Every structure is written in structure tokens, then in C-alpha cells.
């Protein structure tokens, strides 16, 4: 059990509908259901009841919702008091990030960090996986945020988040109204994918291989290195793709793209923080690393 689970439960209780709550939390409904199930397993009691009108809280759910609200409020108060005690943090820090997390998540984290520490000067350098790891080795960056496979090297490496990968389609027939796609149907579709060697492709290939799907079975019609180009091509109806949910928040909100679950295949992507101990001795570096481990890091 963690603070994010409690926040998710509070949101579900307020919305009275798991799909609406999941939309507010920018996660999939199955992911929200899993978090509630983990809470129920933790307390060994049913917390919600489902009906045609949505979800309602059981007696235990009402109690948890009350305490969860107080816990979240206390945590915010704790953060506020700690922030008030912190020493002034200033100086320069160069953060490297791979394309998806660097383009769609880390910028918001830096913005929030700058609000907490306005005297800090943060530079973000976005590149492909090999470039970011090379920059970290060559001391061209201080800290790296990397999605995909766990990076290798003489670094301190921390897993800080997990991102869901989904099949994206245009919001038009025959995809409208659907929440999933069969594996055999997926294999027949023209695919627009990231270039081989990217962190995203490595994760997809590994998960499909675990499901018995060789890359040669995929109907790949185009490989693009730019995430926005992939989204534009899918939206135009040239094919479908697999993409990080982090990169789709605007399109899902605007309903220009749909996110479907690939049946019988669970594709999850880890996000790591990597750095060299000798490169993060400054206050600003230590503060940023601590901040990126917190739920309040605020990925976009």
C-alpha cells in the first residue's frame, strides 16, 4: 500500500465511476481496478460494490476513504513543513532523458522542482537511449531519466515509475467504442513503430517475445524515430502503433486517438533514474534526485 493507491481510491470514491476516476488519474481502468484490489487484499475486506449505476463504498470503504483523506492531507502538510525547513538550493544541473519520458513527463517535473527551488538552474537534454547513456558515461549530463530496459553501467540506478504501453488507433471505425484488440487481429494490422534499438522497441519486443510473438510476424510498414510523427501517422489512418500512455495524454483527452489493451499481452515499461555518485554531490543534484523519487514529481 502506498500514497498513490490511497489517492486513487479517494478519486474513485468521489467519481462514483471507475472509468471516470481512471480518466481523471490519467491511468487505464484496469490499472485503477488493480490498485483497489491491492487495497482490498491488504485489508482483507471488500471496499467497493459495483452496480449498473457505478460503484459505491462498503462500510469498510467509507472508513478507508475517511482515513485516506486525512493521511493525504497530513502528507501535504508534512511536505509543506519540510519545504519550509530546507536549505537554499541553487546551482546548475544537466538532466538527460530518453525521448518519451523526456518529451512528455520530465518537463513537468522540472517545472514543479523549479517552483520549489527557484534558484536552481536546470537544463534538460533529450536524446535517444544510447546517446543519453553515452552522455552519462562521459559526464555530459549529471542525471539521466531512462525508460525501457534497465541501463547498464557503473551508475546508481533507481526504478522510479512504471508506464503502461497501449495500442493506439485513430478514433474512427472500426476502432470506435472498443477497449481492446485481439492478438491475431493486431498481427494483421499495418504497424508504425519506433526505430529498432530504441528503449520503447526493446520493451515491446521483449513482451511480445514472452507471448510467443516474433518480430518477423509483425506487419511493420514504417519505422519512425519521432513520437509525434507516429501519433500523426496513426491519427491520419496509415496504421496503428504501440506507445507509452505517458505520451498520449493530450490525444486521449482530445479523443483524436484511442488507447486499446492488447489482449493476453501485458506491456509495461519501467522508468529509471541513473547517475554517478561523484557527479551528484551538490545540493541541487541531491534535491532533484530526492524529488524524482517522490509521488509529487508530477510527470506530465
Secondary structure, DSSP 8 states (H G I E B T S, - for coil): --HHHHHHHHHHHHHSSHHHHHHHHTS-HHHHHHHHHHHHHHHTS--EEEETTEEEE-HHHHHHHHHHHHHHHHHHHHHHHHHHH-----EEEEEEEEHHHHHHTHHHHHHHHHHH-TTEEEEEEEE-HHHHHHHHHTTS-SEEEEESS---SSSEEEEEEEEEEEEEEESSTTTTT-SEE-HHHHHHS-EEEE-TTSHHHHHHHHHHHHTT--GGGS-EEEEES-HHHHHHHHHTTS-BEEEEGGGGHHHHHHTSEEEEEETT---EEEEEEEE-GGG--SHHHHHHHHHHTSGGG---
